[in-house]
Amino acid sequence: MKIRIAMIDSDKVYANRFFECMNNNFSDKVEIHIFSNEESFKNNEKNKEYEVLLLQEHMLENLEDINKDVVFINLVDTLSKKEAGQNQIYKYQKISLIYKEILNYYSEKYTIIKTNLTNNIATRVITFMSCDSSSGTSTLASSFSIKLSKNFKVLYLDLQSFPTVKCFFEAEGKFNLSDIIYAIKSNNVDISTRIESTVKRDKSDVYFISSCKNSLERNEVTKENIEILINNVLKYINYDYIVIDIDYQINPTCNYLLDISDNIIFSKIPTEQCNTKFSSIVNSINLIQNINDKNYMSKCCIIYNKINDKNTFKDEMANAKDMKELTILGYLEEYKNISSKKLAELLSNNPIFDSLCK
């Protein structure tokens, strides 16, 4: 179902350009009509059918009696004109950002009727779980997302306690994971529309959600919140892959991800500390799968990271002889003096991920 939008603006050049850009980019999402003044809008017999009303400044007081259910949004020409209690959008920005902000306001009042995609697309969930802070898990998760984006539509979701998404992906937009979690907890906002308004697109074509405003907010996010978020993406938003980046912990969120993921990837480095931690993780997953009567270990894969030579890899393989259920994808050498973003782009061309791209 398309969002019905009316725009009232006396600047005909801007209004026509806005109409053209919206139709060129979002004709499948919105139906938009342009009016040059309040009178022409009021005289339109269908003026009560619009769900969103985009207004030139100072028009609101003349139109509030039209439709009590409409979402009023003032289009302002300077960023400093934000007034308390009013929905406002800066009019001179990219049309994609304006559309996202319209969706955000719209989601607070309406629910878009959507087609359930569950039977139409089999979205694969690939979760990268960190067993050590220096194992390079986020770099691998990001590089895998970049590799996928060349042929698939992929959403990268950073759920770490201390997220690093901004090291790998960037795009304009004002919303982040906090806005989605607020919508979920408030229970009166259309969640899938809020997600759509929040998702950004990196120049690599990876879609992502910026992290919460601060780590305290992230750590207030519950397993139930994450489940609602992922379920809405799976049901209503068309992605081929969801790539999740999270630090492994024995908690309800990680247990949920063990259950729903198609594959679980661990990055392992050749240190005594990492070996010890990973052994404990494997033991915990074995215990959890026995309790839940599931087979999580068959989903788990290892990438040996920061390996300097083949002999080190052979030694690591020998240490893993008691972990026969795990799939070993291979090893990656150590890189130095390169940024996280550049390294992720470089590793996206490595065939180590090929078996995961189905």
C-alpha positions as CSV (number, residue, x, y, z in Angstrom):
1,M,0.0,0.0,0.0
2,K,1.3,3.4,-1.0
3,I,1.5,6.3,1.5
4,R,-0.7,9.1,0.2
5,I,1.1,12.4,0.5
6,A,0.0,16.0,-0.2
7,M,2.5,18.8,-0.5
8,I,1.6,22.5,-0.2
9,D,4.4,24.8,-1.2
10,S,4.2,28.1,-3.1
11,D,7.7,27.6,-4.5
12,K,6.7,25.9,-7.7
13,V,10.3,25.2,-8.8
14,Y,11.0,23.3,-5.6
15,A,7.6,21.6,-5.5
16,N,8.0,20.3,-9.1
17,R,11.5,19.1,-8.5
18,F,10.4,17.4,-5.3
19,F,7.6,15.7,-7.1
20,E,9.9,14.5,-9.9
21,C,12.5,13.1,-7.5
22,M,10.0,11.3,-5.3
23,N,8.4,9.7,-8.3
24,N,11.7,8.7,-9.8
25,N,12.9,7.0,-6.6
26,F,9.8,6.0,-4.6
27,S,6.9,5.7,-7.0
28,D,6.2,2.2,-5.6
29,K,6.1,3.5,-2.0
30,V,4.3,6.8,-2.2
31,E,1.5,8.6,-4.1
32,I,2.2,12.3,-4.0
33,H,0.1,15.4,-5.1
34,I,1.3,19.0,-5.2
35,F,-0.7,22.1,-4.2
36,S,0.5,25.7,-4.5
37,N,-1.6,27.1,-1.6
38,E,-4.0,26.1,1.2
39,E,-7.1,27.1,-0.7
40,S,-6.4,24.8,-3.7
41,F,-5.8,22.0,-1.2
42,K,-9.0,22.7,0.8
43,N,-11.0,22.8,-2.5
44,N,-9.8,19.3,-3.4
45,E,-12.6,16.9,-2.7
46,K,-10.1,14.2,-1.7
47,N,-8.2,16.3,0.8
48,K,-9.3,14.0,3.7
49,E,-7.8,10.9,2.1
50,Y,-4.2,12.1,2.6
51,E,-2.1,10.5,5.3
52,V,0.8,12.9,5.2
53,L,0.7,16.6,4.7
54,L,4.0,18.3,3.8
55,L,3.6,22.0,4.5
56,Q,5.5,25.2,3.7
57,E,6.2,27.0,7.0
58,H,3.4,28.7,8.9
59,M,0.6,26.9,7.2
60,L,-0.2,24.4,10.0
61,E,-2.6,26.7,11.9
62,N,-4.8,27.0,8.8
63,L,-5.2,23.3,8.1
64,E,-5.4,21.4,11.4
65,D,-9.2,21.0,11.0
66,I,-8.9,19.1,7.6
67,N,-8.2,15.6,9.0
68,K,-7.3,14.8,12.6
69,D,-5.5,11.6,11.5
70,V,-3.1,13.2,9.0
71,V,0.6,13.4,9.8
72,F,1.6,17.1,9.6
73,I,5.2,17.8,8.7
74,N,6.6,21.3,8.2
75,L,9.3,21.7,5.5
76,V,11.8,24.2,6.9
77,D,14.6,26.0,5.0
78,T,17.1,26.2,7.8
79,L,18.2,23.5,10.3
80,S,18.0,25.9,13.2
81,K,14.2,26.3,13.0
82,K,13.3,23.2,15.0
83,E,10.3,24.0,17.2
84,A,9.2,21.8,20.1
85,G,6.1,19.7,19.4
86,Q,6.3,20.0,15.6
87,N,7.3,17.5,13.0
88,Q,9.9,19.2,10.8
89,I,12.1,18.2,7.9
90,Y,14.9,20.2,6.4
91,K,13.8,20.6,2.8
92,Y,17.2,21.1,1.1
93,Q,18.7,17.6,1.5
94,K,18.8,14.4,-0.4
95,I,15.4,13.1,-1.4
96,S,16.3,9.7,0.1
97,L,16.9,11.4,3.5
98,I,13.6,13.3,3.3
99,Y,11.8,10.0,2.5
100,K,13.4,8.3,5.5
101,E,12.2,11.2,7.8
102,I,8.7,11.0,6.3
103,L,8.6,7.3,7.1
104,N,9.8,7.9,10.6
105,Y,7.0,10.4,11.4
106,Y,4.5,8.2,9.5
107,S,5.4,5.1,11.6
108,E,4.3,6.9,14.8
109,K,0.7,7.1,13.5
110,Y,0.0,4.6,10.9
111,T,0.8,0.9,10.1
112,I,1.6,0.2,6.4
113,I,-0.2,-2.9,5.2
114,K,2.6,-5.1,4.0
115,T,2.9,-8.5,2.3
116,N,4.4,-11.2,4.5
117,L,7.6,-12.2,2.7
118,T,8.2,-15.4,4.6
119,N,7.0,-17.7,1.8
120,N,8.5,-15.6,-1.0
121,I,12.2,-15.3,0.1
122,A,14.4,-17.5,2.2
123,T,16.5,-14.9,4.0
124,R,19.7,-16.5,5.4
125,V,21.0,-15.4,8.8
126,I,24.8,-15.6,9.2
127,T,26.0,-14.7,12.7
128,F,29.6,-13.9,13.5
129,M,30.3,-14.4,17.2
130,S,33.5,-13.0,18.8
131,C,35.4,-15.2,21.2
132,D,38.2,-12.7,21.8
133,S,38.3,-8.9,21.4
134,S,41.3,-9.0,19.1
135,S,40.2,-11.9,16.9
136,G,39.0,-9.6,14.1
137,T,35.5,-10.9,14.0
138,S,33.9,-7.5,13.0
139,T,36.4,-7.2,10.1
140,L,35.4,-10.6,8.9
141,A,31.7,-10.0,9.3
142,S,32.0,-6.7,7.4
143,S,34.1,-8.2,4.6
144,F,31.6,-11.0,4.2
145,S,28.8,-8.5,3.9
146,I,30.7,-6.6,1.3
147,K,31.3,-9.8,-0.7
148,L,27.6,-10.7,-0.5
149,S,26.5,-7.2,-1.6
150,K,28.0,-7.8,-5.0
151,N,25.3,-10.3,-5.8
152,F,22.8,-10.1,-3.0
153,K,20.8,-7.7,-0.9
154,V,22.4,-7.8,2.6
155,L,21.7,-6.2,5.9
156,Y,24.6,-5.9,8.4
157,L,23.5,-5.7,12.0
158,D,26.1,-4.9,14.7
159,L,24.8,-6.1,18.1
160,Q,28.1,-5.9,19.9
161,S,28.1,-4.4,23.4
162,F,30.6,-1.8,22.0
163,P,29.7,-1.6,18.3
164,T,32.2,-0.9,15.6
165,V,29.9,-0.5,12.6
166,K,31.1,3.1,11.9
167,C,34.6,1.7,11.2
168,F,33.3,-0.1,8.2
169,F,30.1,1.5,6.8
170,E,28.9,5.0,6.6
171,A,26.0,6.9,5.0
172,E,23.9,10.0,5.6
173,G,20.9,9.8,7.9
174,K,19.9,10.8,11.4
175,F,18.3,7.6,12.8
176,N,20.0,4.6,14.5
177,L,19.3,1.4,16.5
178,S,18.0,3.5,19.5
179,D,15.1,4.7,17.4
180,I,14.1,1.2,16.5
181,I,14.3,-0.1,20.1
182,Y,12.3,2.9,21.2
183,A,9.6,2.0,18.7
184,I,9.6,-1.7,19.9
185,K,9.4,-0.7,23.6
186,S,6.7,1.9,23.1
187,N,4.5,-0.7,21.4
188,N,2.5,2.0,19.4
189,V,4.8,2.6,16.4
190,D,4.8,0.6,13.1
191,I,8.1,-1.2,13.7
192,S,8.9,-2.4,10.2
193,T,8.3,1.1,8.8
194,R,10.6,2.5,11.5
195,I,13.2,-0.1,10.5
196,E,13.0,0.9,6.9
197,S,13.4,4.6,7.8
198,T,16.5,3.8,9.9
199,V,18.4,1.5,7.6
200,K,21.2,3.2,5.6
201,R,23.1,2.1,2.5
202,D,26.9,2.2,2.3
203,K,28.6,2.9,-1.0
204,S,29.6,-0.8,-1.0
205,D,25.8,-1.5,-1.3
206,V,25.7,-3.0,2.2
207,Y,22.6,-2.0,4.1
208,F,23.2,-1.3,7.8
209,I,21.8,0.2,11.0
210,S,23.9,2.7,12.9
211,S,24.6,1.8,16.5
212,C,22.7,3.1,19.5
213,K,23.6,6.6,20.7
214,N,25.7,5.1,23.5
215,S,26.7,1.7,24.8
216,L,24.4,2.0,27.9
217,E,21.4,2.1,25.6
218,R,22.7,-0.9,23.7
219,N,23.1,-3.0,26.8
220,E,19.5,-2.3,27.8
221,V,18.3,-4.0,24.6
222,T,16.8,-7.4,25.5
223,K,16.6,-10.7,23.6
224,E,12.9,-10.0,23.1
225,N,13.7,-6.6,21.4
226,I,16.2,-8.3,19.1
227,E,13.7,-11.0,18.2
228,I,11.1,-8.5,17.3
229,L,13.6,-6.6,15.2
230,I,14.8,-9.6,13.3
231,N,11.3,-11.1,12.8
232,N,10.1,-7.8,11.3
233,V,13.0,-7.8,8.9
234,L,12.4,-11.4,7.9
235,K,8.7,-10.9,7.4
236,Y,8.4,-7.6,5.7
237,I,11.7,-6.4,4.3
238,N,13.3,-8.1,1.4
239,Y,16.9,-9.1,2.2
240,D,18.7,-12.1,0.9
241,Y,21.1,-12.2,3.9
242,I,21.2,-10.8,7.4
243,V,24.8,-10.7,8.7
244,I,24.9,-10.3,12.5
245,D,28.0,-9.3,14.5
246,I,28.0,-9.9,18.2
247,D,30.3,-10.8,21.0
248,Y,29.5,-14.3,22.3
249,Q,28.0,-14.5,25.8
250,I,25.9,-17.1,27.6
251,N,22.7,-15.1,27.6
252,P,19.2,-15.3,26.0
253,T,20.2,-13.1,23.0
254,C,23.1,-15.4,21.9
255,N,20.9,-18.5,22.6
256,Y,18.3,-17.1,20.3
257,L,20.9,-16.4,17.6
258,L,22.2,-19.9,17.9
259,D,18.7,-21.1,17.2
260,I,17.8,-19.0,14.2
261,S,21.2,-18.7,12.4
262,D,21.9,-20.7,9.3
263,N,25.6,-20.5,10.1
264,I,27.6,-19.3,13.1
265,I,31.2,-18.1,12.4
266,F,34.0,-17.8,14.9
267,S,37.2,-16.0,14.2
268,K,40.1,-17.6,16.1
269,I,43.6,-16.3,16.5
270,P,46.7,-18.3,17.5
271,T,47.0,-17.3,21.1
272,E,46.8,-19.2,24.3
273,Q,44.1,-17.0,25.7
274,C,41.9,-17.3,22.6
275,N,42.4,-21.1,22.5
276,T,41.3,-21.3,26.1
277,K,38.2,-19.0,25.6
278,F,37.2,-20.8,22.5
279,S,37.4,-24.2,24.2
280,S,35.0,-22.9,26.9
281,I,32.7,-21.5,24.2
282,V,32.5,-24.8,22.4
283,N,31.7,-26.6,25.8
284,S,29.0,-24.1,26.5
285,I,27.4,-24.5,23.1
286,N,27.4,-28.3,23.5
287,L,25.7,-27.9,26.9
288,I,23.1,-25.5,25.5
289,Q,22.3,-27.7,22.5
290,N,21.8,-30.7,24.7
291,I,19.4,-28.8,27.0
292,N,17.5,-27.5,24.0
293,D,17.7,-30.8,22.1
294,K,19.2,-29.0,19.1
295,N,22.3,-29.4,17.0
296,Y,24.0,-26.0,17.0
297,M,27.5,-27.3,16.5
298,S,26.8,-28.4,13.0
299,K,26.2,-24.8,12.1
300,C,29.4,-23.5,13.6
301,C,32.4,-22.7,11.5
302,I,35.9,-21.5,12.3
303,I,38.1,-19.0,10.4
304,Y,41.7,-19.0,11.7
305,N,42.7,-15.4,11.5
306,K,46.0,-13.5,11.7
307,I,48.0,-16.6,10.8
308,N,51.6,-15.9,9.8
309,D,52.5,-19.2,8.1
310,K,51.1,-22.6,7.2
311,N,52.9,-24.3,10.1
312,T,50.9,-22.1,12.6
313,F,47.7,-23.2,10.8
314,K,48.7,-26.9,11.1
315,D,49.3,-26.4,14.8
316,E,45.9,-24.8,15.3
317,M,44.3,-27.6,13.3
318,A,46.0,-30.1,15.6
319,N,44.6,-28.3,18.7
320,A,41.1,-28.5,17.2
321,K,41.1,-32.3,16.8
322,D,38.5,-32.6,19.6
323,M,36.1,-30.2,17.8
324,K,35.3,-32.5,14.8
325,E,31.7,-31.2,14.5
326,L,33.0,-27.7,13.6
327,T,33.6,-26.7,9.9
328,I,37.0,-25.2,9.3
329,L,36.7,-22.6,6.5
330,G,40.5,-21.9,6.3
331,Y,42.9,-19.3,7.5
332,L,43.8,-15.7,6.8
333,E,47.2,-14.1,7.1
334,E,47.9,-11.2,9.4
335,Y,47.8,-7.7,7.8
336,K,49.4,-4.6,9.3
337,N,49.3,-0.9,8.7
338,I,45.9,-1.0,7.0
339,S,42.6,0.6,8.2
340,S,39.7,-1.6,9.3
341,K,37.6,-0.5,6.3
342,K,40.4,-1.1,3.7
343,L,41.1,-4.5,5.2
344,A,37.4,-5.5,5.1
345,E,37.3,-4.5,1.4
346,L,40.5,-6.4,0.7
347,L,39.2,-9.6,2.4
348,S,35.9,-9.5,0.6
349,N,37.7,-10.9,-2.4
350,N,39.1,-13.9,-0.5
351,P,37.5,-17.2,-1.4
352,I,37.4,-18.3,2.2
353,F,33.7,-17.1,2.3
354,D,32.6,-18.8,-0.9
355,S,31.0,-21.8,0.8
356,L,28.7,-19.5,2.8
357,C,27.4,-17.7,-0.3
358,K,24.4,-19.8,-1.4
